[in-house]
Amino acid sequence: NHCLSRKNMKISASITLAITAKAKKMKADGIDVVSFGAGEPDFNTPDHIRAAAIDAMEKGLTGYTASSGLLELKEAICDKFKNDNDLEYKPENIVVSNGAKHSLFNALQAICNPGDEVIVSVPYWVSYPELVKLADAKPVLVEALEENGFKYTKESLLKAINENTKAIILNSPNNPTGTVYTENELKEIAEIAVEKNLYIISDEIYEKLIYDGKHVSIASLGDEIKERTVVINGMSKAYAMTGWRIGYLAASKEIISVINNIQSHATSNPNTIAQYASIAALKGDQGPIEEMIKAFVERRNYMVEKINTIDYLSCRMPEGAFYVMVNISKIIGKTFNGFTINNSMDFSEYLLDYAKVAVVPGVAFGADNYIRLSYATSLENIKEGLKRIEEAIK
Ligand code: PLP
């Protein structure tokens, strides 16, 4: 018959797309829009990384590599796991892909069967539920409430787990909340996973962007949890390399062999030149990360302090990533300058139309009482944007 793929027609378009498209159009029309929408560092890829890519091209290192990535890059990734996370992996435990998103896709494809359930915390990064559906499994949404620091609690997890549960997706530091789990919290989750025989997909893409505390990989908490964890990471956020499209995962050989086969037919190797650049990023000077962190801390502190002085708005101090989830529950039902705000989309549209400020409505993350502000933009923009928001809701 002529029906398009039923499974794939159920995949949602990004809710944020409409509002970002509108903000872009306004900017193109010469309107001075302040954007808090960025999902990527506002820094250029460091010089030595760009130089390594140029060098690879000039040396003619431009052909296919092994489908799962260059051995030298996998070795650099293993060194990173050892040095940063106290995790021992061998190159045969690593697959390099076209961004961490692709690694997540591969991991879920390798693990899931129809009818399996995968637990996702709300607010969630937009792609998790759709990636689970693409793997024929069912996303089970578990509220991670602000009063619990936007984290899973033991009770909330145990309530959501049943005989169909296959995996838990964990994202620390978190997008959109900036939350970082403590080692003890991770231990609790690891115990549950071992006891209930579940996989953990641990998305650690914001690992380097932590301002309070230290990153702990759940896989490092013991051999049993390591065996059942797929660690996801990548170059995008730590090295300001979003466009290079290199991500990677580490897992047991059993999982890796399924993923290798999928990737060998779906995409072959990720971009060869970007792989050489990634070797330079992992092995080279880590100074640029420190610089980026310094800027992010200053912006975060300003943003959080300012938001909490604005009537009707509040937010908790995020420990990592570059996002602030702003609680707008006191705005809902109010009318400003003739606009009535019934939900996060209304508020985001109002801010864009009236204040010329672009934000991401919380509904995109399953959390309609919030908007997400990114501080991957200059302090000057942050000051101006927050001033506009404050005036718009006076
Ligand atoms: N995971 C999370 C939580 C993210 O926020 C993002 C990017 O926004 C990704 C994964 C994907 O990153 P990549 O550019 O490596 O595909």
Boltz pocket constraint, residues with backbone or C-beta under 6 A from the ligand:
constraints:
  - pocket:
      binder: B
      contacts: [[A, 39], [A, 98], [A, 99], [A, 100], [A, 101], [A, 102], [A, 125], [A, 171], [A, 173], [A, 174], [A, 175], [A, 203], [A, 205], [A, 233], [A, 234], [A, 235], [A, 236], [A, 242], [A, 245], [A, 246], [A, 247]]
      max_distance: 6.0
